[in-house]
Amino acid sequence: MNPGPVTSSPMIIMILVLSLSFKLLIYAFNKKLGRKIESSTLLATAQDAIGDVLTTSVVIMGLVLSQYTTLPLDGFIGVLIALYIIFSGLRLSLETINPILGEKPEKELADKIKKKILSYENIYGVHDLQIHNYGPAKTMATIDVEVPYDMNLVELHNLIDKIERHIREDLNISLVIHMDPINNTDERYLEVKKTVGEIALGIPHILSFHDFRYTGHSEDELIILEVVVDSRNTTEKDRTEIRKELERRLRSRFKTARIMITVDLDVAIL
């Protein structure tokens, strides 16, 4: 390799500055429009444009400074710009992938969905809300809804259809509802649910519980529930110990019952 001296002319500098100006306009336009319509594609285009601006700026800087020093300044700065472009690409990839795979929804939007669903008769509660964003025009969500166990199936189906349709019309979200039948009239069921809830919520890092099931009598008792655990302040080992501790406490209280516990993370906001 035989590197030679870097040479330039005012015409080259002027063309590069003009190119840089156009790229700045493209960056500003795509960033403003991308934020307005929440388009990750336009934001990625804006990020690409600002990368070109930085690259062109390095070239101009190298051409100017090369007249005063023999150090390969453009090469050193070029390495820094390359690292910035790699970092930006990884960040944009994560920002694009997370909404598609499903991420914890914004509290304001979650509260709107919850309030809307709970406004209907025969809806006892909601949980496990997850939202998947496929761009500004396509948002899908899933949620579990607690309903009466003895409600007529046709009436229940019509109610769920109506809720899904109204959420789509009012919030522009394609919602899929999973029904959880709940017995809110049996005294024994309510008594056991209350006791299990007190035991579960008495264990650190358990935030809530849902999908509670209680069937049978005496030696045929079966208790099923899912507990939501704080994901930020626990490890996988901690969650295993939490499940074992909860099972131990429940077995101490319900000695003959079979107990099935599932641990959920707080990736959903409800």
Residue, then its C-alpha position, 0 to 999 in steps of 0.5 A: m500500500n502506498p498512500g498518497p497526499v490528500t488533495s482537494s479544490p474549492m469546487i469539491i468542497m462546495i459540492l460536498v457542502l451542498s450535498l450535506s445541506f440536502k441530507l440535512l433537509i431530508y433528515a429534518f423532513n423524515k424525522k418530523l413526519g416520522r414522529k407525527i405518524e409514528s413511522s419507524t421506517l421514516l425515522a430509520t430513513a432520517q437516521d440514515a440521512i444523519g449518518d450520511v451528514l456525519t460521513t460527509s462532514v468527516v470528509i470535508m474536515g479531512l480535506v480541509l485539515s489535510q492541508y495543515t497536517t500529515l496525520p490521517l485525521d479523516g481515518f481516525i474520525g471515520v472510525l468514530i463515525a463507523l461506530y456511531i452508525i453501527f450503534s444507531g443501526l442496532r438501536l433502530s433494530l431494537e426499536t423496530i423489533n420490540p413493538i412487533l414481538g410485543e412489549k409492555p404497553e403505555k399506561e395511558l393506552a392500557d388504562k383506556i382499553k381497561k376502562k372501555i372493557l370494564s364499562y360493559e355489563n358482565i365483565y368482572g375484570v381484565h388482565d394479561l394485556q399485550i399490544h403488538n404494533y405493526g406500524p402506524a395503521k396496524t395495532m393488534a392487542t390481546i387481553d384476558v377478560e373475566v366473565p360469568y361462568d354460567m352466562n349463556l354462550v351465545e350472549l357471551h359471544n355476542l358481548i365479546d364481539k361487540i367489545e372487540r368491534h367498539i375497541r377497533e372503532d374507538l381506538n383503532i386497535s384490533l383486539v382479541i379477547h380470551m374469556d376466563p369464566i369466573n364464579n362470583t357467587d359460590e361462597r367457598y370459591l370466594e373464601v378460598k380465592k381471598t385466602v390464596g390472594e392474601i398468601a400470594l401477595g404477602i410474598p415479596h415481588i409478587l405483584s398480583f394473581h389471576d386465572f384463579r381456579y378452585t374445584g373439588h372438595s376435601e381430598d379432591e381439591l384443586i387450586i390453580l393460579e398464575v402470579v405476576v412477579d416483578s421482572r426487574n428486581t428478580t432473577e430466574k432463580d429468584r422466581t423459582e424460589i418464589r414459586k416454591e415458597l408460595e406452594r409451600r405456604l398454600r400446602s400448609r393452609f390447604k393440606t390435601a389440595r393439589i396446587m398448580i402455580t404458573v409464574d408470569l412476568d410483568v410484561a403486561i401492564l394490567 
